[in-house]
Amino acid sequence: MRLRGRLRMYVAWGLAFGIVSLLFILPRAVWADPQLHKLECVNIQAAVLESGASLGVTTEVLREALLTGVKTKLPRLRVDPSCPNRIFFKVFLQNLSGGMIDGFYGHVAFEVRRKAAFVHSSQSFDARAWDLESYVHGTREKAKASVLDQLNSHLTQFAADYQAANP
C-alpha cells in the first residue's frame, strides 16, 4: 500500500513538472500581452510638469527622445499624428533647493492607450493597453539625464512586450 501511495505521488509530481516545463518551452507569443497585439501605429505625446526652477526637461526634449526611441527600437511600429493609439510619456518633477539641499525628485509614467469598444454597446473609449511607472531623484545637474534614462528603460521594456505580442 505504501508503494502505491508513493507511486501516485511521483506521478503527480511528474505531471506537475511536465506542465510547468511545457509553459517554459511554449513560443514567446503565447506569453505576449494581448492589448499590444495588432498595434500598427501610434501617436507620440509627452508632458512635463515641474515645480520650482526649470530642470531642463521639456516637452520637446521628451517628444524627440520618444520619437527617436520608437523608430530605433520598434521600426515596424508606424508613428502617425492622426493615429488614435497613443504613447504618452508624462513627467512630474519637484525641484528641491534650499540650505544644503540642491536636487530633485519626481515620477515618470509611460502609457500606451488604444481605442476600444464596449462589447454590448459598441461605444468607443480610450483604454490603457500598457503602462510602466517609476520614480526619479538626484542632483539638479542629473535631472534631465535621469528622466531620459527612465524613458529609455521604459521604452526598452515596451519594445520587448510589443515584439512578443507581434512576432
N, C-alpha and C positions, 0 to 999 in steps of 0.2 A: 504494500500500500504506500509506503514512503517513497519508493522508487517511482511509482505512478505520479505522485504529487510533485516530485522534483522534475519529472519529465514535462509535466504540464507547465511548471514554472519556467523551465528552459525554453519551451516552445513559445510561451507568451513573450518572454524577453527577446527571443529571436525575431518574432514578428514585429515587435515594437522597434527593435533596432533596424530591421529591414525597411519599415515605413519611414523612419527618420532618415535613414540613408538615402532613400528614394527622393525625399524632399531636397536633399543637397545636390543630387545629380540632375534634377529637372532643369530644363532650359531656363536661363535667367528671365526670359519674357514672362514666364509663369508667375514670377515674383513681382513683376512690374506694377507700378501704380496705375490703376485703370483710368484715373482722371487725367492722365497725361497722354493716354492712347489717342492717336489720330490728331494730336495738336499740330497743326500745319503752319500757323502763323501767329505772331504776337505783335502787340503794340507796346513800345517801351515807355515807361513813365517813371519819374523819380521825384522825390520830395525831401526837403530838408527843413527842419525846424530847430533853430538854435536859440539858446537863451544866453544872453551876455554878449561879449565881443565875439566877432566872427572868428571861426577856427579854420577858415579856408575851404570848407566843404560846401560846394554849391550844387544846385540842381543840374547845371550844365556839366560839371565835372562828373557827377554820378551818372548822368544820362550817357555821356560819351564813354565812360568806362563800361557801363552795362551793354551798350551797343557793340563795342569792340569785343567784349567777353562773349556775347551771344554769337557773333559772327565767327569768332575763333573756336569756341568750344562746341557750338551747335550749328555747323554750316548748313544742315538740312532744314533748320527752323527758319522760316521766312520772317523778316521784320517788315511790317507794313503798318503805317499810321492809321489805315482805315480798318484794320483787323479788330474784331470785337474782343478777342482774347488779349489779356494784358499781363505783362511782367511789371510789377510795381515794387520799387525799392524805396523804402522810407527810412529816414534817419532823424533821430531826435537827440540833440546834444545839449548838454548843460556845461557852461563854462564855469570853472571854479578858479577864482583868483582872489587872493586876499591873504595878507600875512605871509606865511611860509608856503601856502598852497598855491600852486600855479599849474592847473591841469584841467581835465575834462572827464566827464562820464556820459554815457548815453546808451541808446537802444537802436538796433538796426533790424529791419524786417524786410524779408524778400517774399513776395507773394506772386503766385500765378493765378489769375482769375479768368474764368471761362463763362460763356453764355450757356445756360442750362434751361431746361423746361420741366415744369411740373408734369408728371405723367398724366394725371387726371384732367387737368385744365389746359394743358399745352401753353400755359403762360410762361414767358421767358423771364429769367432773372440772372443776375450776376453772382456766380458762385466761386468760392475759393477752391481751387483744384490742388494746390501745393503751396506750402509755406515753410519758412525757416526763420527763426529769430535768434538774436544774440545780443549780448551787452559788450560795450567797448569802454575803455578808460585808459588814462595815461597822461603824459605831459602834453601841453598845448602844441608843442612842435610836432608831435607824432599823431595828432588827431586825424589829419587827412589820410595819412598812410594807414592808420588803424582801420578807418572806415573802408578804405579801398581794399585792404586785406580781407576784411569780413565779406565784402561784396564778392571778391574772387572766390573765397571759400564757399559761400552760399551758391554761387553760380556753378562751381565745380560739382557740388552735390546735386543740384538741379539737373545738370547735364548728364550725370550718371543715371539718375532716375528716369529722365526723359529717354535716353538711349535704351534703357532696359524696357521701357514701355513701347518703344517704337524701333524694334530691331531692324 
